[in-house]
Amino acid sequence: MTAPNELRLLPWSGPEGKPCYLSTDERGGYMSRLADNVEAVQLGTAAELLEETSETLNNRDVAFDEMRRMARELSAALRDVLRIATSRGHLLEVGEPRL
């Protein structure tokens, strides 16, 4: 079984917003593939939102409510991307040979 320092941070939260981790030796297992797919969707959503935000910021007539909505969505996307970066950084660290 996976050592405790090799747990994968999953791209979703558990009850009360607590992080979820995956402990498995199967990198190609069902839960690993599910997490990979969720991460891909989250990264794609963040990229689309960034493009939409850039266009919105160039529009001087945008309503304040629209700006607030964009800020909330950007905050959520940034939270997702940060979780993915943290997870992948940890996976890279664990996968590197120790000297």
N, C-alpha and C positions, 0 to 999 in steps of 0.2 A: 504494500500500500504506500501511498505518497507520504513523504515525511512532512511534518507540520509546517516547515519553512517553505514547502513547495505547493501550498494551497493556491488555487487560482481564484482571484477576485472576480466574481461574476458581474456582468454589466447591468444588474438590477439589484434592488434593495429588498430586504426581507421585511418582516413586521417592524413597525415603528421606525422605518428608514435605516435599519441596521444593515451593514454589508453582508452579502452572501458569498460563501466560498465553496469551491469544488475540490474534493479530494479524490483523485483517481489516477491510475497508472495509464489509462487509455486517453491519449491526446486526441484520438479520432473517435471517441465514444459519443453517444447520443448527446449527453449534456455539454460536452466540449464543442460539438458542432452547433448545438443550439446557441451557446454563448457566442461563438464566432459569428453566426448569422445575425444575432441581435446587435452585436458590435458593428457589423457592416451596415445594418440599417441605421443605427445611431450616427455613425460617421457620415453616411449619405445625407441624412436629415440635417446634420450640422452644416455640411457643405452647401446644401440648398438654402438653408436659413441665412448663411453668411452672404450668399449672392443676393437674396431677397432684401436683406438688411442694407447692403451697399446701395441697391437701387432706391430703397425707401429713403435713405439718408440724403440722396441727391434730389429728392422731391421736397421743395420748400413748402408745399401746401399740405404736407402730411399732418393728420390730426394727432393731438396729444394722446388720445386713447390708443391709436395705432402704434405710436412710439412705445407706450407702456406695454402693449401686447408683445411687440418685438423684443423689448428688454426682458420680459419674462421668459419668452421662448429661447432667447440667446442664453440666459442664465441656466435654463434646464439643459440646453445642448452643451454648454461649457462643462456643466457638472458631469454629463455622460462622457464627454471626451476626456476629461481629467481622470475619471474612473478607468477608462480604457487604457490611457497612457500609464497609469499606475499599475494596472494589471499586467500589461505587456512589458513594462520595464522590469517588473518583478520576475516575469517568466524568462526574460533575457538574462537577468542576473542569475537565476537558478540554473539555466541551461549552459552558462559559460563554465568551462573547466577551471577549477581552482588551482592556482600555482603555489 
